[in-house]
Amino acid sequence: MNGLNYGTELLGLLIALAVGLIIGFERGWQSQNLDAERHQEIDDQTVTGIRTFGLLGLGGGVVAQLGMLSSDWILAAGLLGVTALLIVGYIHSSKVTGDLGATTEVAALLAFLLGALAVHGLYLEAATAAVITAVLLGAKERLHALLRSLSRLELNASLQLLVIVLVILPLLPNEAMGPWGSINPQVIGWLVILIAGISFAGYFAVRLLGDRVGLVLTALLGGLASSTALTLAFSRMARSDGSRNALLGAGIALACGTMALRLILEVAVVNRTLLPPLLPGLLGLALVPLMALLWILLRRRDEQPVGHTPPMHNPLDLQQALIMAGFLALIFILSKGAEHWFGSEGVYILAVIAGIADVDAVTIALAQQAKGELANDVAVRGILLAALTNTAVKAGIVLVIGGLPLARWASSILLAALGVGVLGLLFV
């Protein structure tokens, strides 16, 4: 058959047919349910729709094979003919039903193109695209509900994340530069995306679940987005309502413990070879608050959970992303310089100072530099020192803002976690 393999041709046509049927079943189901909602009689039109999509996929495959045997213009002519047919059908349907939506027509055109794609040997790509198309078509209500629930701030945050990933990041040079070759702009860009992505996930988890899940999940997810913000919010709540000091204090400690889990995730992504020596100290910071919370919950079963989710900032503001990038670059330079001039002791001093403000940045910077000249044990000690310093700062925030009654719970739990973390540091 002019050089074409019969088995390959047949497989391509079968996949082209399957591609059309996958999309057609979803469209047929939607049409059937729409007729039921309108209390109309469900006739053979739904079945015809399924068959039509199957034939469109198969037709795309046949036209593509004809084009391979003679001229590529045959595929272009077939696409033009199908498009014209769909336009005529759309005009007629919109006049009859008054529905101006063109989703079904676009899906039909895509079925034809995917059928042609399958015949050209891209079996997996065509099948995957068909499944994704069916999923998108079936998710109409959920996607519309999600869109209605988004605020302008959250929509902008999502778009800004896409701008960072798809526009800014590819433009960044992927080479060492700056003092001691300490800065790689593209690496810094990826690290900013990692931090912002974790905060983004935590923000929307709290946004969607909120106070319905009670204190525990609020503290966990709040700590994932910003343990400092949650510490401040819960401390203010305790200052205005002292009846829940135990639960609020345990929630603050749990959020700080979540910070340790967040650091474990960041190190696992950036440089997993550091995990074995890091885990004892960081798991101590995470597990002590969890055990304390369980003990408090068992003792105070009748106490009501916190009535609302603490306010949270937008984690994906472009200005904040640029500040984070600058802070990361500064830490890269300072840590490289501290190691160059003062040895490992300089890195430790830097970790303590940086941990006061942002433990994520120094953690990621040290984990990244441990891939190069920085010794693993120095990086591990620096990360633990930053985490311990940050936890101690939050204990101070609780005492100053929440007051002594809250500090008896939160700060005592945090100090116990610090003790376990220090033990982990001593064994590095």
Secondary structure, 3 states (H helix, E strand, C coil): CCCCCHHHHHHHHHHHHHHHHHHHHHHHHHHHHHHHHCCCCCCCHHHHHHHHHHHHHHHHHHHHHHHHHCCCHHHHHHHHHHHHHHHHHHHHHHHHHCCCCCHHHHHHHHHHHHHHHHHCCCHHHHHHHHHHHHHHHHCHHHHHHHHHHCCHHHHHHHHHHHHHHHHHHHHCCCCCECHHHCECHHHHHHHHHHHHHHHHHHHHHHHHHHHHHHHHHHHHHHHHHHHHHHHHHHHHHHHHCHHHHHHHHHHHHHHHHHHHHHHHHHHHHHCHHHHHHHHHHHHHHHHHHHHHHHHHHHHCCCCCCCCCCCCCCCCCCHHHHHHHHHHHHHHHHHHHHHHHHHCHHHHHHHHHHHHHHCHHHHHHHHHHHCCCCCCHHHHHHHHHHHHHHHHHHHHHHHHHHHCHHHHHHHHHHHHHHHHHHHHHHHCC
